[in-house]
Amino acid sequence: MTQQRFSVAYRLRTIFLYLFVVLAAAYICSCTSADYEIFSSVYGTVADYDTGEPIPNASVVLSPTNITKHTGADGTYRFDNLDAQQYTITFQKAGYQANRKLVSAISGEELEVNIHLKKINNN
């Protein structure tokens, strides 16, 4: 009878060990690329060309997505969760010449794009 108990206990321990190894392997393999940062961010400041002062409420358009943001009181803007690709950013504000910049967003990185706008002379 002792021999049978040892045999059953040994088999149960072996089964639990195998089960643990299989579950641990499944957990490790369940990590996918979605666990890594696959998006990009673009941010920056829009400022006056002559004074360097931030320009509040400037329009910032990201193409080809056509997402529009407006700069805050400190002239800053930010686009998050962008696919890795090339974008054209258009900066506009009444009384200023529009400006465009071509940028490449890279997966998992943040890209700082600061821009200066020139005032339009009304002479």
N, C-alpha and C positions, 0 to 999 in steps of 0.2 A: 504494500500500500504506500509506503514511503517513496518507493521508486516511482509510482504513478503520480504522486503529488509533485515530486520534483520535476517530472516530465511535463506536467500540465503548467506548473508555475514557470518553468523555463520557456515553454511555448508562448504563454501569455506575454512574458517579458519581451521575447523576441518580436512578437506581433506588435506590441506597443512601440518598440524601438523603430521598427520599419515604418509604422504609421507616423511617428514623429518625424523621421527623415523625409518621408514623402510630403507631409504637410509643410515642413520647413522649406523644401525645394520649391513647392508650389507657391509659397509666399514670396520667396526671393525672385522667382520667375514672373510674378505678377507685376513687378515694377516695369512700367512701360515708358515710352518717350513722353507721354503726357505728364509724367512726374517732373520733367525738366521744363525750364522756361523756353517756350518756342516762339513767343511773341517779342516784339520790339516796342520801344517807346521813343518818341521824338519830343523834345521840349526846348525851350529857349526864351529869349527876351527880345522884344521889339523896342528899339530906341530911336530917338531923333538923331539924324546924321550929324548935325552941327553941334548940338548941345550934349548929346549922350544921355539925355533924360529919357526914362522909360515912357512909352506911349500907351496909355490905357485905352481899352475898348477898341483896339485895332482888330480887324477881321483877319483870321488866319485860315486859309482853305487848303485842305490836303487832297490832292488829286492823285489817282483816279477815284478815290472813295467819295469825294465831294463832301467830306466831313468838315464842318466849319466850327471854329472856336473863336472866342474873343479874348483878348488879353485882359488880365486883371489890372487893378490899380497900379501894380508894380511892373506892368508891361510883360508879364510872363504868360506863357501858354504851355499846354501839354497834350499830346496824343498818346494814349496807351493801347495795348493789345493789338498792335499792328502786325500784319503779316510781313515776313521778310521779303522785300522787293524795293523797287525804285519808286519814289514819290516826287511830285512837284508840289512845293509849298508856295502859295501866293499870299503875300502880306499886303493889306490895304487899310487905309485910313483917310477919311475926308481931309483935304488940304495937303496930302502927301502923295508923291509918286509911288505907284504900286511897285513891288519888287517880287521876284520869283527866285526860287532856289531848287535845284534838283538834288535829292539826297537818296542814299541807299540805306534802308533799314536792314539791320543784321539781326538774325534770330538770337534772342537772349541778351541783347545789348540795348543800352540807352544812348541816343544820339542827341547831342546838344547843338542846336542851330540858332545862333543869335543873328539878328539882322538889323540894319539901320535904314530908315526911310528918310528921303530928302523932302523938304517942304517945297510946295509948288509956288513959284514966284508969280504973283498976279500983277505984273507991271505993264 
